[in-house]
Amino acid sequence: KIPRGQTRSYGEIADQICCNSARAVGQAIGANPVALLVPCHRVIQKNGSLGGYRWGIETKRALLDWEAQ
């Protein structure tokens, strides 16, 4: 679980759950059909950039900004 207002990298998630495969985490996140229930927008690239998002980068940025308030 990633608390509201915080982010984790794909690699951090991979290290915590299994396989040290950030790519596998990215594929699973990309298949998430319920983004607000399973907040995949909180997962970013290790360099701090937002990475991809099924509903668009601007939506991801808006959700992260809203949660940071």
C-alpha positions as CSV (number, residue, x, y, z in Angstrom):
1,K,0.0,0.0,0.0
2,I,1.2,3.4,-0.9
3,P,-0.2,6.1,1.4
4,R,-2.1,9.1,-0.2
5,G,0.3,11.9,-1.1
6,Q,3.3,9.5,-1.5
7,T,4.8,7.7,-4.4
8,R,7.0,4.6,-5.0
9,S,9.0,3.6,-8.0
10,Y,8.3,0.6,-10.1
11,G,11.5,-1.0,-8.8
12,E,10.6,-0.3,-5.2
13,I,7.3,-2.1,-5.7
14,A,9.0,-5.0,-7.4
15,D,11.5,-5.4,-4.6
16,Q,8.8,-5.5,-2.0
17,I,6.5,-8.0,-3.7
18,C,8.5,-10.5,-5.5
19,C,10.8,-10.6,-8.4
20,N,12.9,-7.5,-8.7
21,S,11.2,-6.8,-12.1
22,A,10.1,-3.2,-12.5
23,R,8.9,-4.2,-16.0
24,A,6.5,-6.8,-14.6
25,V,5.1,-4.2,-12.1
26,G,4.6,-1.7,-15.0
27,Q,2.7,-4.3,-17.0
28,A,0.5,-5.1,-14.1
29,I,-0.2,-1.5,-13.4
30,G,-0.9,-0.9,-17.1
31,A,-3.7,-3.5,-16.9
32,N,-5.4,-2.0,-13.8
33,P,-9.0,-1.1,-14.9
34,V,-9.9,0.6,-11.6
35,A,-7.3,3.3,-11.0
36,L,-9.0,5.1,-8.2
37,L,-9.6,1.9,-6.2
38,V,-6.1,0.6,-6.8
39,P,-4.2,3.8,-7.0
40,C,-1.6,3.0,-9.6
41,H,-1.0,6.7,-10.3
42,R,1.3,6.7,-7.2
43,V,3.9,4.6,-8.9
44,I,6.5,6.6,-10.8
45,Q,9.9,6.0,-12.4
46,K,13.0,5.8,-10.2
47,N,14.3,9.1,-11.6
48,G,11.2,10.9,-10.4
49,S,9.5,11.2,-13.8
50,L,5.8,10.2,-13.9
51,G,6.2,7.4,-16.4
52,G,3.1,6.2,-18.3
53,Y,-0.5,6.1,-17.3
54,R,-3.4,4.5,-18.9
55,W,-5.6,7.6,-18.6
56,G,-2.9,10.1,-19.6
57,I,0.0,11.8,-17.9
58,E,-2.0,15.0,-17.2
59,T,-4.6,12.9,-15.3
60,K,-1.8,11.2,-13.3
61,R,-0.2,14.6,-12.5
62,A,-3.6,16.0,-11.5
63,L,-4.3,13.1,-9.2
64,L,-0.8,13.3,-7.5
65,D,-1.2,17.1,-7.1
66,W,-4.7,16.7,-5.6
67,E,-3.5,14.1,-3.1
68,A,-0.5,16.2,-2.1
69,Q,-2.8,19.0,-0.9
